[in-house]
């Protein structure tokens, strides 16, 4: 049986490897936000994409929970937005 995959930021991911993180993220409340903490960064809770201060929308914007957990815009759009 062929494993299901998804492309995130140009990389191929096995769905089985991220399904627990996706399930957790679907249970959270997410707010769109620009990342504004100079000198530090966060990672997407699904794909580990780096989020930080940047004019590049892929890096500088994402979604955050009230506990400061982040997801990148691509993962939000692909896995959370319509759930």
PyMOL commands that set and color helices and strands:
alter all, ss='L'
color gray80, all
select helices_A, chain A and resi 15-26+57-60+73-80
alter helices_A, ss='H'
color red, helices_A
select strands_A, chain A and resi 5-8+11-14+31-34+42-43+50-51+61-64+70-72
alter strands_A, ss='S'
color yellow, strands_A
deselect
rebuild
show_as cartoon
